[in-house]
């Protein structure tokens, strides 16, 4: 086990070194000047930054509500508890370790039976987080497919009804290919088979189709809001993009972040987003600045929400009255200490 961990650590360090060396070599080859970056930064005035921060806050609202609607109504999970679980998990995932963020969400989502509803154990909380993640990725894939088809058939000589036929045929064939590929993985890999079993357990936890419908609506709002944030930054640089182009950029970004190689994905995030932006016709210096500010605003938004949760401002939030979301075990320990 120790030898295996050392091998993993060596591979991670080697990957980080390779990425750093490649970035240095790339910057030398493309001759990116610091003055170009400064000029691009000057194009962002306070109005654009405040608008972008407001959009980030709305996006986080969609994300929290998506997690909240996936929880069973019988459990009586409040919106504040779902917000506490999501924001705490995202904060740990962004600033410490991405995988640890899911464990934090599960810990805060658990609850004992109370006057609001039934108990949510660790297995059900894990299943809800899993369904939330799969739903988020699935909606992005569907939006990306539609965007790619729209871009690929956006030709003047192609009639509207022909585009509809291409899109209509593309979705079923892609769905069959995905199902066939997943079936192959389930048969060949015990680990993937175990993941499928956990996902099925998650679907049993989300019993009502209305939960999935509401979560899908919130997730679509989440991705469209994130695309709007990227559009605001692009417009500030004088390079507005179409919605399909924005969705494709976000898809490439998430592929780049699928394998975390650094804390808070610093460097990886910027490179994964600057690459598709540059491919859409935005100069490289402006693409790097847009990607850097995009990442910074995402982290700042989570930090602000985390600060709100740690202050008394959270008492004024809508959707429910203020209730304690502290685990029952900690509450019992505090009551024992107070009685002593």
MONORTA-V442235 format. One record per run of one state. SS is the DSSP state (h for helix, s for strand, l for the rest). FROM is the first residue (numbers start at 1). LEN is the number of residues. If there is no record, write none. Layout:
SS,FROM,LEN
SS,FROM,LEN
//
This chain:
l,1,1
h,2,29
l,31,3
h,34,9
l,43,3
h,46,25
l,71,2
h,73,3
l,76,3
h,79,17
l,96,2
h,98,12
l,110,1
s,111,1
l,112,8
s,120,1
l,121,1
h,122,31
l,153,7
h,160,29
l,189,1
h,190,16
l,206,3
h,209,28
l,237,6
h,243,14
l,257,6
h,263,3
l,266,2
h,268,12
l,280,4
h,284,26
l,310,2
h,312,5
l,317,11
h,328,12
l,340,1
//
